[in-house]
């Protein structure tokens, strides 16, 4: 077997990532119940990517891995660093909670509060969990579409260790990352990662000829110090400084066109806390505070024209009480305040406090049930109640797992949706609407995983639905006679679909994986949601033809996606992307590799009239000392 990865086993859909497979038992999932849980006991749909999975492809950006997972889609306004949209099962980034070492990195100053995926590199990432469906009970109201939980690299080898790599290639791109860490004999550890990328890029406008470059420097660190075997303190911190070029619009055609616009994003975030274990580990308590500050500045010919500032402060408590091996209780409370201001809007804030509890029980062998509820109190919109139920049944003595989950959530309007002002070039428009109501959502899914031959072959199928009431919609006629810009659309917006997966260890050194997702969306007006493809298929091959040589090939097919700023909708062309990587370990801990992206040189767009990369080749070296 090439690699042992939880992505293939812990979820019904992760086979689309080019990974290997193991038996179901032994994989641990952290995000589903906010406490370590065996994958066989998780009723929610969750996927796991490990550091070894990431090393198979050596891509630069987090989104390059996430978009290979069923149900996850990305679209981007051109080259690296440009505005990036994402959705999970048709639910956009504003419905997805993104945590890095427990830090909420979403931007309160964005049009819709969400994370900036265009700036997330993978040089410091050790593990990713993608949790699908409404998770508001444990993570707060806006975790409607799911949760992406990212862990950065920690020191795992006794004493001092260092790892990293560098590569160069197409578009005059250079990237690199280095991680240094120290692990003490009592488990105390600290690590620091420095990573960056510098690229000339290509034109954001598909019709343009001027390259739009991008630079990113990200520094992150984490650590734990044991005051005693039962008490530890921990911290995590990160800082990001990114600069990129982007294109404006032709004043006549209103299409993207070459321009001299640039943007700078600076984000600082940190989290610190303590973990106290009582009664021999039966009662685990976590106290933490976190904060984040983000500043975005836009420039035209070197002069700052627009700026946006966002901030967040949050306090949290979580307690996990294990009564016995079959019964546990999780309970907690949190409070956060978010703020934003920009060149046209004075500072605005909102705060929300919540309390939650969840019971997890195994009444009979193999059957695990969870049930939880939460109450939030928002400073503007009052109280909201949410719940989550899940069930997982691993049929004893078989490789069959049945699972289902159901949950509710709500998304309050962002501060920008409430108070936003924009200069459309012919005057200021107050597009914020203080009369907006929160969106309310219900989601459920059900699936089956069936293994054969002790995990050498695995099949999976999942059906999902996400329904949202009072969807907040932006009227693109705003400023041209439309009475309001942001408004609640009456009725239900529906998202539903199917995820199919398969993985097979053909031989000891050859693994084939495949995943297909069908997603159908319909608003209350009968329209489809923009940039949610109906069909998404990924197949991956991992091959080790000889010792110390590894090959990886992935093929991705995307079909039936639309662009719409109002009728009529425009259909985007279907496309096929082929990526490959070959690596050679020339001495213990050191590998050289070459990789290619879009090997068929496909001409395609993920957002109408915005460019994408052509055939690209990169080469690099990675190292780890001491070697395994």
C-alpha positions in Angstrom: 0.0 0.0 0.0 1.3 3.4 -0.9 -0.1 5.4 1.9 -2.4 4.9 4.8 -5.0 7.8 4.7 -8.1 8.5 6.6 -9.6 10.4 3.6 -10.5 7.1 1.9 -11.9 5.5 4.9 -13.4 8.1 7.2 -15.9 9.3 4.7 -18.1 8.0 2.0 -16.8 10.6 -0.5 -13.1 11.1 0.0 -12.1 8.5 -2.6 -11.9 11.2 -5.3 -8.7 12.4 -3.7 -5.8 10.3 -5.1 -5.0 8.3 -2.0 -4.7 4.7 -0.7 -7.0 2.9 1.7 -7.0 1.0 5.0 -9.6 -0.8 7.0 -12.2 1.3 8.7 -11.1 0.8 12.2 -8.3 2.9 13.6 -9.0 6.1 11.9 -9.7 9.0 14.2 -11.9 12.0 13.3 -11.7 15.2 15.4 -14.1 17.7 13.9 -17.4 15.8 13.8 -17.9 15.7 17.5 -15.2 18.2 18.6 -13.5 15.3 20.4 -11.5 12.3 19.0 -13.9 9.8 17.6 -13.3 6.6 15.7 -14.4 6.9 12.1 -16.7 3.9 12.4 -18.7 5.9 15.1 -19.1 9.1 13.1 -22.6 9.6 11.6 -21.8 12.8 9.7 -20.1 12.9 6.3 -16.5 13.8 6.9 -13.3 13.6 4.8 -9.7 13.5 6.1 -6.5 14.5 4.3 -3.2 13.9 5.9 0.2 15.4 5.3 1.2 12.4 3.3 -1.8 12.9 1.1 -0.7 16.5 0.4 2.9 15.3 -0.4 1.6 13.1 -3.2 0.8 16.1 -5.4 3.0 18.9 -3.9 0.5 21.6 -4.9 0.9 25.1 -3.5 -2.7 26.2 -2.6 -5.1 24.6 -0.2 -8.0 24.9 -2.7 -6.1 22.6 -5.2 -6.6 19.7 -2.8 -10.1 20.6 -1.5 -11.6 20.9 -5.0 -10.7 17.2 -5.7 -13.1 16.1 -2.9 -16.6 15.3 -3.9 -19.1 18.0 -3.1 -16.5 20.7 -3.0 -16.2 23.2 -5.9 -14.0 26.3 -6.5 -14.1 29.1 -9.1 -11.6 31.9 -9.3 -11.4 35.4 -10.9 -8.2 34.5 -12.8 -4.6 33.7 -11.5 -3.3 32.9 -8.0 -4.3 35.5 -5.4 -7.5 36.6 -7.2 -10.9 36.4 -5.6 -11.9 32.8 -5.1 -15.4 31.4 -4.6 -16.1 28.0 -3.1 -19.1 25.9 -2.1 -19.8 22.6 -0.3 -22.8 20.8 -1.8 -23.9 24.1 -3.3 -23.6 26.1 -0.1 -21.1 29.0 -0.6 -18.2 30.0 1.5 -20.3 32.2 3.8 -22.0 28.9 5.0 -18.7 27.2 5.8 -16.7 27.6 9.0 -13.0 27.5 8.3 -10.7 26.9 11.3 -6.9 26.8 11.3 -5.7 25.4 14.6 -9.1 26.4 16.0 -8.8 30.0 14.8 -11.8 31.3 12.8 -10.0 33.0 9.8 -13.2 34.3 8.1 -13.2 38.0 7.2 -16.0 40.1 8.9 -15.3 43.0 6.4 -16.1 40.8 3.3 -19.4 41.3 1.4 -20.3 37.9 3.0 -18.3 36.9 6.0 -16.1 34.1 4.7 -12.5 32.9 4.5 -10.1 34.1 1.7 -9.2 30.7 0.2 -7.0 32.5 -2.5 -4.4 33.2 0.3 -4.3 29.8 2.0 -1.1 27.9 1.3 -0.4 24.3 2.3 3.3 24.5 3.3 2.3 24.4 7.0 -0.6 22.0 6.8 -0.5 18.6 8.4 -4.2 17.6 8.4 -7.5 18.7 6.9 -10.9 17.5 7.9 -13.9 18.5 5.7 -17.2 18.1 7.7 -20.3 18.4 5.6 -23.9 19.3 6.5 -25.3 21.7 9.1 -22.9 21.8 12.1 -24.3 24.9 13.8 -24.9 23.0 17.1 -21.2 22.6 17.8 -19.7 25.4 15.7 -22.3 28.3 15.6 -25.0 29.4 13.3 -23.1 30.1 10.1 -21.7 26.5 9.8 -24.6 25.6 7.6 -22.7 24.0 4.7 -20.0 22.4 6.9 -16.7 23.0 8.6 -13.2 22.9 7.2 -10.8 22.2 10.1 -7.1 22.6 9.3 -4.2 21.6 11.6 -0.7 23.0 11.0 2.5 21.1 11.5 3.5 20.2 15.0 6.8 18.7 16.1 6.3 14.9 16.1 9.9 13.7 16.2 11.9 13.8 19.6 14.3 16.6 19.8 14.9 19.1 17.0 13.6 18.6 13.5 13.3 20.5 10.3 11.5 19.9 7.0 10.6 21.9 3.9 11.0 22.3 0.2 11.2 24.6 -2.7 10.0 24.6 -6.3 10.0 26.7 -9.4 8.2 26.6 -12.8 5.7 28.1 -15.1 4.7 31.8 -15.0 8.1 32.5 -13.3 6.7 30.9 -10.1 8.9 30.3 -7.1 7.5 28.8 -3.9 9.0 27.3 -0.7 8.3 26.4 2.9 10.4 25.5 5.9 9.2 24.1 9.3 11.3 23.8 12.4 10.2 22.2 15.6 11.2 20.7 18.9 9.5 17.9 20.9 10.4 17.4 24.5 10.2 14.0 26.3 7.1 15.1 28.3 5.2 16.0 25.1 5.7 19.7 25.2 6.4 21.0 21.7 6.8 24.1 19.5 7.0 24.6 15.8 7.3 27.4 13.3 6.7 27.5 9.6 7.7 30.1 7.1 6.2 29.7 3.6 5.7 31.9 0.5 5.1 32.1 -3.2 6.0 34.6 -5.9 4.6 34.4 -9.4 4.1 36.6 -12.4 0.8 34.9 -13.0 -1.3 35.5 -16.1 -4.1 37.9 -17.1 -7.2 38.0 -14.8 -9.3 39.0 -17.8 -9.5 36.1 -20.3 -9.2 38.7 -23.1 -6.2 40.4 -21.5 -2.5 40.2 -22.3 -1.0 41.8 -19.2 0.2 39.4 -16.5 -1.3 39.8 -13.0 1.2 38.7 -10.4 1.0 37.6 -6.8 3.1 37.4 -3.7 2.3 35.7 -0.4 4.4 35.4 2.8 2.7 33.4 5.6 4.3 32.7 9.0 2.6 30.3 11.4 3.5 28.7 14.7 2.0 26.5 17.4 3.0 25.0 20.7 2.0 23.1 23.8 3.6 23.2 27.2 2.6 20.6 29.9 2.6 22.1 33.4 1.7 18.6 34.6 0.5 15.4 33.0 -3.0 16.7 33.4 -2.6 20.4 32.6 -1.2 22.0 29.5 -1.3 25.4 27.9 -1.3 25.9 24.1 -1.0 28.6 21.5 -1.4 29.0 17.8 -0.6 32.1 15.7 -0.3 33.1 12.1 0.3 36.2 10.0 -0.2 36.7 6.3 1.0 39.4 3.9 -0.2 39.0 0.3 0.0 41.4 -2.7 -1.7 40.8 -6.0 -2.7 42.4 -9.3 -6.2 42.3 -10.7 -8.1 43.6 -13.6 -11.0 46.1 -13.7 -13.8 46.5 -16.3 -13.9 48.1 -19.7 -16.2 51.2 -19.3 -18.0 50.4 -22.6 -18.4 46.6 -22.6 -18.4 46.2 -18.8 -16.2 43.1 -19.4 -13.0 42.4 -17.5 -10.0 44.2 -19.1 -6.3 44.8 -18.4 -5.8 47.4 -15.7 -3.2 48.6 -13.2 -5.1 47.6 -10.1 -3.4 46.0 -7.1 -4.5 44.7 -3.7 -2.7 44.0 -0.4 -4.1 41.8 2.3 -2.6 41.6 5.8 -4.1 39.2 8.4 -2.9 38.5 12.0 -4.6 35.8 14.1 -3.9 33.9 17.2 -5.4 31.6 19.8 -4.2 30.7 23.3 -5.7 28.5 26.0 -5.4 25.7 28.5 -6.6 22.1 28.6 -7.3 20.5 32.0 -7.8 16.8 32.4 -9.7 15.6 35.5 -10.7 12.2 37.0 -8.0 10.4 35.1 -8.9 11.9 31.7 -12.6 11.2 32.0 -13.4 14.9 32.2 -11.5 17.1 29.7 -11.9 20.9 29.9 -10.7 23.4 27.3 -10.6 27.2 27.8 -9.4 29.5 25.0 -9.5 33.0 23.6 -8.7 34.0 20.0 -8.6 37.1 17.9 -8.0 38.1 14.3 -7.4 41.3 12.4 -7.5 41.7 8.7 -6.8 44.7 6.5 -7.4 44.9 2.7 -6.2 47.8 0.6 -6.8 48.4 -3.1 -4.5 50.6 -5.2 -4.7 52.2 -8.6 -1.4 53.2 -10.1 0.1 53.1 -6.6 -2.6 55.3 -4.9 -4.8 53.7 -2.3 -8.4 54.0 -3.4 -10.4 51.6 -1.2 -9.7 49.9 2.2 -11.5 47.4 4.3 -10.8 46.4 8.0 -12.3 43.5 9.8 -11.7 42.0 13.3 -12.9 39.3 15.6 -12.4 38.4 19.3 -13.8 35.2 20.7 -13.8 33.3 24.1 -14.8 29.7 24.4 -15.2 26.8 26.8 -15.6 23.1 26.0 -16.0 20.2 28.3 -16.1 16.5 27.5 -17.3 14.1 30.1 -16.8 10.3 29.4 -19.2 8.3 31.7 -17.9 5.1 30.2 -16.8 3.7 26.8 -20.4 3.9 25.5 -21.7 7.2 26.9 -20.2 10.7 26.8 -21.4 14.3 27.1 -20.0 17.3 25.4 -21.0 20.8 26.5 -19.7 24.3 26.0 -20.3 28.0 25.6 -18.7 30.7 23.5 -19.0 34.4 22.8 -17.6 36.5 19.9 -17.7 40.1 18.6 -17.0 41.0 15.0 -16.4 44.4 13.6 -15.8 46.0 10.2 -15.2 49.4 8.6 -14.1 50.6 5.3 -13.5 53.8 3.3 -17.2 54.5 3.0 -18.6 52.9 6.2 -18.0 53.8 9.8 -17.2 51.0 12.2 -20.1 48.5 12.8 -20.1 45.6 15.2 -22.2 42.6 16.2 -21.8 40.0 18.9 -23.3 36.6 19.6 -23.1 34.3 22.5 -24.1 30.6 22.6 -24.3 27.5 24.7 -24.6 23.9 23.5 -24.6 20.3 24.6 -24.4 17.0 22.8 -24.9 13.4 24.1 -23.1 10.5 22.3 -24.2 6.9 23.1 -23.6 3.4 21.9 -26.7 1.5 23.0 -25.7 -1.7 21.2 -22.5 -2.9 19.6 -21.7 -1.0 16.4 -24.6 1.6 16.7 -23.6 5.1 17.8 -26.1 7.9 18.2 -25.5 11.5 18.8 -28.0 14.3 19.6 -27.2 17.9 20.4 -28.8 21.3 20.7 -27.6 24.9 20.9 -29.1 28.3 21.7 -27.5 31.5 20.4 -28.3 35.1 21.3 -27.4 37.7 18.6 -27.1 41.4 19.5 -29.3 42.4 16.5 -31.4 39.3 15.7 -32.1 37.8 19.1 -32.3 34.1 20.0 -31.9 31.1 17.6 -32.1 27.4 18.4 -30.4 24.7 16.4 -30.0 21.0 16.7 -28.0 18.1 15.2 -28.7 14.4 15.2 -26.5 11.6 13.7 -26.4 7.8 13.6 -23.6 5.4 12.5 -23.9 1.6 12.4 -21.0 -0.6 11.7 -22.5 -4.0 11.1 -20.6 -6.3 13.5 -18.2 -8.7 11.7 -18.6 -6.9 8.3 -17.2 -4.0 6.3 -20.6 -2.4 6.1 -21.2 1.0 7.6 -24.6 2.8 7.5 -24.8 6.5 8.6 -27.2 9.4 8.6 -27.3 13.0 10.0 -29.6 15.9 10.2 -29.0 19.4 11.4 -30.3 23.0 11.4 -28.4 26.3 11.1 -28.9 30.0 10.5 -26.8 32.7 8.9 -27.2 36.2 10.1 -26.6 39.0 7.5 -23.0 40.1 7.3 -22.1 43.6 8.5 -21.6 44.6 4.9 -25.0 43.2 3.8 -26.5 45.3 6.5 -24.6 48.6 6.2 -22.6 48.4 3.0 -22.0 51.4 0.7 -20.4 51.3 -2.7 -19.3 53.8 -5.3 -20.5 52.5 -8.7 -18.8 55.3 -10.5 -21.9 57.5 -10.8 -22.5 58.1 -7.2 -22.7 56.3 -3.8 -25.2 53.5 -3.4 -26.3 52.3 0.0 -26.6 48.6 -0.9 -26.8 47.5 2.7 -30.3 46.7 4.0 -30.8 46.9 7.8 -34.2 45.2 7.4 -32.7 41.9 6.3 -33.6 38.7 8.2 -31.3 35.8 9.0 -31.4 32.8 6.7 -32.5 29.5 8.2 -31.3 26.1 6.9 -32.0 22.4 7.4 -29.8 19.7 5.9 -29.6 15.9 6.0 -27.7 13.2 4.4 -27.6 9.4 4.4 -25.0 7.0 3.1 -23.5 3.6 3.0 -19.9 2.4 2.9 -19.1 -1.1 1.8 -15.7 -2.6 2.0 -14.5 -5.8 0.4 -11.4 -8.0 0.9 -10.4 -6.3 4.2 -10.4 -2.8 2.8 -8.7 -3.5 -0.6 -11.9 -2.5 -2.4 -14.3 0.1 -1.0 -17.5 1.6 -2.4 -19.6 4.4 -1.0 -22.8 6.3 -1.8 -24.4 9.4 -0.1 -27.5 11.3 -0.8 -27.7 14.9 0.6 -30.2 17.8 0.9 -29.7 21.4 2.1 -32.7 23.7 2.2 -32.5 27.4 3.0 -35.3 29.9 3.8 -35.0 33.7 3.4 -32.0 33.5 1.1 -30.2 36.8 1.0 -29.9 37.9 -2.7 -28.1 40.8 -4.3 -30.1 42.5 -7.1 -27.7 43.3 -9.9 -30.1 46.0 -11.0 -29.1 47.9 -7.9 -28.4 51.5 -8.8 -30.5 51.2 -12.0 -34.0 51.4 -10.6 -34.0 48.4 -8.2 -35.6 49.5 -4.9 -33.1 47.6 -2.7 -29.8 45.9 -3.4 -29.8 43.1 -0.8 -33.1 41.4 0.0 -34.5 38.2 1.4 -36.0 35.9 -1.2 -39.2 34.4 0.0 -39.5 30.6 -0.2 -36.9 27.8 0.0 -33.7 27.4 -1.9 -32.9 23.7 -2.5 -29.6 22.0 -2.9 -29.5 18.2 -3.3 -27.4 15.6 -4.9 -25.5 12.3 -4.8 -21.9 11.4 -4.1 -20.5 8.1 -5.3 -17.0 6.8 -4.5 -14.7 3.9 -5.1 -11.2 2.9 -4.2 -9.2 -0.2 -5.0 -5.7 -1.4 -4.1 -5.0 -3.2 -7.4 -1.6 -4.3 -6.3 0.7 -3.5 -3.4 2.1 -0.5 -5.4 -0.9 0.5 -7.4 -4.0 2.3 -6.1 -7.0 3.6 -8.1 -9.6 6.0 -6.6 -12.7 7.6 -8.1 -15.5 9.9 -7.0 -18.5 11.5 -8.7 -20.8 14.2 -7.4 -24.2 15.3 -8.9 -25.5 18.5 -7.4 -28.8 20.1 -8.3 -29.8 23.6 -7.0 -32.9 25.6 -7.3 -33.9 28.9 -5.8 -37.4 29.9 -4.8 -37.7 31.6 -8.2 -36.8 28.4 -10.0 -33.3 29.5 -11.0 -30.1 27.6 -10.5 -27.3 28.8 -8.3 -24.3 30.3 -10.0 -21.0 28.3 -10.3 -22.3 25.1 -8.8 -21.6 22.4 -11.5 -24.1 19.6 -11.8 -21.4 17.0 -12.6 -18.0 16.7 -11.0 -15.8 13.6 -11.5 -12.3 12.9 -10.2 -10.2 9.8 -10.7 -6.7 9.3 -9.3 -3.9 6.8 -9.8 -1.0 6.2 -7.4 1.8 4.0 -8.7 5.2 2.9 -7.3 6.9 1.2 -10.3 10.2 0.8 -8.5 11.6 1.4 -5.1 11.9 5.2 -4.2 9.9 6.3 -7.3 6.3 7.5 -6.8 3.9 8.5 -9.6 0.6 10.3 -9.1 -2.0 11.2 -11.8 -5.4 12.9 -11.3 -8.1 13.5 -13.9 -10.9 16.0 -13.1 -14.0 16.5 -15.2 -16.4 19.4 -14.5 -19.7 19.9 -16.5 -22.9 21.9 -16.5 -22.0 25.1 -14.6 -23.6 28.4 -15.2 -22.9 32.1 -14.8 -25.8 34.4 -14.0 -26.2 38.0 -12.8 -29.9 37.7 -13.7 -31.5 36.1 -16.7 -30.5 34.7 -19.1 -28.0 32.4 -17.5 -24.8 31.7 -19.5 -23.5 28.1 -19.6 -19.8 27.6 -19.1 -17.9 25.1 -21.2 -17.2 21.7 -19.7 -13.6 20.9 -19.1 -11.1 18.1 -18.3 -7.9 18.7 -16.2 -5.1 16.3 -16.0 -2.3 16.7 -13.4 0.6 14.4 -12.7 3.7 14.2 -10.4 6.8 12.0 -10.4 9.2 11.9 -7.4 12.4 10.2 -6.6 14.0 9.8 -3.2 17.7 10.3 -3.9 18.7 9.9 -0.3 16.9 9.3 3.0 14.6 12.3 3.7 15.3 14.0 0.4 13.1 13.9 -2.7 13.3 15.5 -6.1 10.1 15.8 -8.2 8.6 17.2 -11.4 4.9 17.9 -11.7 2.6 19.1 -14.4 -0.8 20.9 -14.3 -3.4 21.0 -17.1 -1.3 18.6 -19.2 -3.9 18.7 -22.0 -3.6 22.5 -22.1 -7.4 22.8 -21.7 -8.9 26.3 -22.5 -11.6 26.8 -19.9 -13.2 29.3 -17.5 -14.5 28.7 -14.0 -15.9 32.3 -13.9 -17.2 33.9 -17.1 -14.6 36.1 -18.9 -11.8 35.3 -16.4 -8.6 33.4 -17.3 -7.2 30.1 -16.2 -3.7 28.6 -16.3 -2.6 26.6 -19.4 -0.2 23.7 -19.4 2.3 24.3 -16.6 5.4 22.3 -15.4 7.1 22.7 -12.1 10.1 21.1 -10.4 11.2 21.0 -6.8 13.0 19.3 -3.9 11.7 18.4 -0.4 13.6 17.4 2.7 12.9 16.2 6.2 15.6 15.8 9.0 15.8 13.5 10.7 14.3 11.3 8.0 11.7 8.6 8.9 
